[in-house]
Amino acid sequence: MSFDAHVCPNGHATYPGHTLCPDCGEPQDETVDLSDREAEVVTWTHSTKTPPGVREPNTLAIVEFDVSDELEDDVVRAIGQVTTDEVETGDTVEPVYVEELRDPEAGIKEPESQEWDGYRFRPVQ
């Protein structure tokens, strides 16, 4: 599974992607894979009242990827689960693929109706 930021012809990147770039209105036709990059934690929180099937507590972080080597925009931000409760603002993290971000058997949707995999952020030692 890829972890893609979407890019318009003017080099603006967003995650998740949009049909049209929020900055200039051009189509976002290109992508940049973030799965092999490190990011910095901008902020984080512990959610103690989670939806069915999501671990409790669930640590979430907003992270910032530096993409200035490829794009006009310097950074792309993403939000996601963190692999540990031990995270601080300014920490360096890397995306790690997991097959289940939540339990497919919990909740009201049929397990086959959606994908359950994705990325969490793991602190880099």
C-alpha positions in Angstrom: 0.0 0.0 0.0 1.3 3.4 -0.9 1.2 6.5 1.3 0.9 9.2 -1.3 0.7 13.0 -1.1 -1.1 14.3 -4.2 0.6 17.0 -6.3 -0.7 19.6 -8.9 1.3 20.8 -11.9 2.4 23.9 -9.8 4.1 21.7 -7.2 1.5 22.1 -4.4 1.1 18.9 -2.4 -1.6 17.7 0.0 -2.5 14.7 2.0 -5.0 13.3 1.6 -5.3 14.1 -2.1 -8.0 16.3 -3.6 -9.5 16.3 -7.1 -8.4 20.0 -7.4 -5.5 21.6 -5.6 -6.8 23.7 -2.7 -4.1 26.3 -3.4 -4.5 27.0 -7.1 -7.4 24.9 -8.4 -5.4 22.7 -10.8 -6.0 18.9 -10.9 -3.8 16.9 -8.6 -2.5 14.3 -11.1 0.9 13.4 -9.6 1.9 11.7 -6.4 4.8 11.6 -4.0 5.2 8.5 -1.9 5.7 9.4 1.8 6.2 5.8 3.0 10.0 5.9 2.9 10.4 9.4 4.4 10.8 10.7 8.0 8.5 13.3 9.5 8.5 15.6 12.5 5.7 15.6 15.1 3.9 19.0 15.0 1.4 18.1 17.8 -0.2 15.0 19.3 -3.0 13.8 21.5 -4.3 10.8 23.4 -7.9 9.8 22.5 -9.5 7.9 25.4 -13.0 7.6 24.0 -12.4 5.8 20.6 -14.9 4.4 18.1 -15.7 0.7 18.2 -12.7 -1.4 17.2 -10.1 1.3 17.7 -7.5 0.8 20.4 -8.0 2.7 23.6 -6.2 5.0 24.4 -5.3 5.9 20.8 -2.4 8.2 20.4 -2.7 10.4 17.3 -0.2 12.9 15.8 -0.1 15.5 13.1 3.3 15.2 11.4 5.1 17.2 8.8 7.1 15.7 5.9 9.8 17.7 4.2 9.2 17.5 0.5 11.3 20.5 -0.6 13.7 18.3 -2.5 10.9 17.5 -5.0 8.2 20.1 -4.8 7.4 23.8 -4.6 5.7 23.3 -1.2 8.2 22.7 1.6 6.1 20.4 3.7 3.1 18.1 3.6 1.2 17.4 6.8 -0.6 14.2 7.7 -2.6 12.9 10.7 -2.5 9.4 12.0 -2.1 6.9 14.8 1.3 6.6 16.6 2.7 3.2 17.5 3.4 4.2 21.1 2.1 6.5 23.8 5.6 7.9 24.2 5.7 10.7 21.7 6.5 14.4 22.0 6.3 17.4 19.7 9.5 17.7 17.7 10.1 13.9 17.6 11.1 12.3 14.3 8.8 9.5 13.1 8.6 7.2 10.2 5.5 5.7 8.6 5.0 1.9 9.2 2.4 -0.2 7.4 -0.2 -2.1 9.4 -2.8 -4.5 8.1 -5.5 -3.4 10.5 -5.8 0.1 11.9 -9.0 -1.0 13.7 -10.8 -4.3 14.2 -13.0 -5.0 11.1 -15.4 -7.1 13.2 -16.3 -4.1 15.5 -18.8 -1.5 14.4 -21.7 -1.5 12.0 -20.0 -1.9 8.6 -19.5 -5.2 6.8 -15.7 -6.0 7.0 -15.6 -6.5 3.2 -17.0 -3.0 2.6 -13.8 -1.1 3.1 -10.1 -1.3 3.6 -8.7 -1.6 7.1 -5.0 -1.2 6.5 -2.9 1.9 6.5 0.1 3.6 8.2 1.0 4.5 11.8 3.9 6.7 12.8 6.7 5.1 14.7 9.3 7.2 16.6 12.8 7.0 15.1 15.4 6.0 17.6 
